[in-house]
Amino acid sequence: MSAYRISYIRSAGWTRLGLAGAVGCLFASPMMWAMGVFGSGDDALHRALIFGLAGLWFFVATFYVIGWAVQGFVIRLKTTDEEGDDRPVSAPPPRSAPPPRGAASPRSGGH
């Protein structure tokens, strides 16, 4: 059986997810404003701007904090057959250099 190891959740992944949500919110705000979701008049533009900036702040801050909070957790799943396989893997021995090329060796049975 194979062993599964899932390392700690990297905070950079959570931050990227937050940035993706923030960009999505920034793109959604003008489209929602154009469809009249925020109402009509000058107040609608004001609400659309607040919605876009609040969404930007919400996604970036929330997912950055989640990444920071879970960055130290480790999840490991192992099968019982491979419990003794915790020793570190050693690097392979270095390969020796090929012999230097000197003068051509004399041929046997020469001409």
Steps between C-alpha positions, in 0.01 A plus 500: 500500500614854446528765767340838460661807647340839479729774619386816678265727312706777352388852579581615147217284363247662732627846409466422129148376557420827677647702214293303250184575700594867524555529125170322442325748727662793321383366164152417628433845649479697171297223336254496788481879494430495125216251554344725763555268797593797722202711395504813284648847530816624668443284807529188284851596389594574859368160614681323215831661599450407864408145400811465283742639759341307786518179298865569419582555867291202614656243266861614538486537879297186568705260291830653612399444863384144425835426336683644796291305750533157341856522377642288783258207486624168363282219375658157454327181401692173511424137452590266785731291276748781453540630855876432501558705186568827683874509447626783282584421142873527441644653189653261246880478513679737264607355170871471445656703223591316179870425454692778327557461131870477446700391202337231291595154619698287258295248313573136543607311189609835352540612152 
